[in-house]
């Protein structure tokens, strides 16, 4: 009976160990703030107006027209895309 318990314990530890080590390695690999975090790339914030975005970040590379109701538009910059509802920022997404 003792050898069956030992065998079960060794099998269980072997099955868990690679996953545990992978989790630790993954956590250790994250050393910088993700680009979409507040500490990442400077970009427009929710609630800003189109005028304030244009004055701080310049003209976008591309402006997509309004779509839907309420009207949603987007401005595409080199590093991120800004989504507007009417004249205000509702989201900014950093490009991969």
C-alpha positions as CSV (number, residue, x, y, z in Angstrom):
1,X,0.0,0.0,0.0
2,X,2.9,2.3,0.8
3,X,4.4,2.0,-2.7
4,X,1.0,2.8,-4.3
5,X,0.7,6.0,-2.2
6,X,4.3,6.9,-3.1
7,X,3.7,6.2,-6.8
8,X,0.5,8.3,-6.7
9,X,2.3,11.2,-5.0
10,X,5.3,11.1,-7.4
11,X,2.8,11.1,-10.4
12,X,0.8,13.9,-9.0
13,X,3.9,16.1,-8.3
14,X,5.3,15.3,-11.8
15,X,2.1,16.4,-13.4
16,X,1.9,19.6,-11.4
17,X,5.6,20.7,-11.5
18,X,5.8,21.7,-15.2
19,X,2.7,23.8,-14.9
20,X,3.8,25.5,-11.7
21,X,7.2,26.3,-13.2
22,X,5.6,27.7,-16.4
23,X,3.4,30.0,-14.3
24,X,6.4,31.3,-12.4
25,X,8.4,31.9,-15.5
26,X,5.4,33.7,-17.2
27,X,5.0,36.0,-14.2
28,X,8.8,36.7,-14.0
29,X,8.7,37.6,-17.7
30,X,6.4,40.5,-17.2
31,X,8.7,43.3,-16.2
32,X,7.1,46.3,-17.9
33,X,3.7,47.8,-17.9
34,X,1.6,46.5,-20.8
35,X,1.1,49.1,-23.6
36,X,-2.6,49.4,-22.8
37,X,-2.1,50.1,-19.2
38,X,-2.2,53.6,-17.8
39,X,1.7,53.5,-17.4
40,X,2.2,52.5,-21.0
41,X,2.2,54.5,-24.2
42,X,0.9,58.1,-23.8
43,X,-2.5,58.4,-25.6
44,X,-5.8,60.2,-25.4
45,X,-8.0,59.6,-22.3
46,X,-11.7,58.9,-22.1
47,X,-13.8,62.1,-22.2
48,X,-11.2,64.2,-24.1
49,X,-12.6,66.3,-27.0
50,X,-11.5,65.9,-30.6
51,X,-9.9,69.3,-30.5
52,X,-7.8,68.4,-27.4
53,X,-6.7,65.1,-29.0
54,X,-5.7,66.9,-32.2
55,X,-3.8,69.6,-30.4
56,X,-1.8,67.1,-28.2
57,X,-1.2,64.3,-30.6
58,X,-1.4,66.0,-34.0
59,X,-3.4,65.0,-37.0
60,X,-4.2,61.3,-37.3
61,X,-2.8,59.3,-40.2
62,X,-6.4,58.4,-41.1
63,X,-9.9,59.6,-40.0
64,X,-12.7,57.1,-40.4
65,X,-16.2,58.6,-40.9
66,X,-19.0,58.5,-38.3
67,X,-21.0,55.2,-38.2
68,X,-24.3,54.3,-36.5
69,X,-26.4,56.0,-33.8
70,X,-24.9,57.4,-31.6
71,X,-22.3,58.3,-34.2
72,X,-19.0,56.5,-33.6
73,X,-15.8,57.5,-35.5
74,X,-12.2,56.6,-35.1
75,X,-8.9,58.3,-35.7
76,X,-6.0,56.0,-36.6
77,X,-2.5,57.1,-35.4
78,X,0.7,55.2,-35.9
79,X,0.7,53.6,-32.4
80,X,-3.0,53.6,-31.4
81,X,-6.6,54.1,-32.6
82,X,-8.9,56.6,-30.9
83,X,-12.7,55.9,-30.8
84,X,-15.1,58.8,-30.4
85,X,-18.8,59.1,-29.7
86,X,-19.9,62.4,-31.1
87,X,-16.9,64.7,-30.2
88,X,-15.6,62.8,-27.1
89,X,-13.1,59.9,-26.7
90,X,-14.7,56.7,-25.5
91,X,-11.7,54.4,-25.9
92,X,-8.1,54.2,-27.2
93,X,-6.5,51.0,-28.3
94,X,-2.8,50.5,-28.7
95,X,-1.7,48.7,-31.9
96,X,0.2,45.4,-31.5
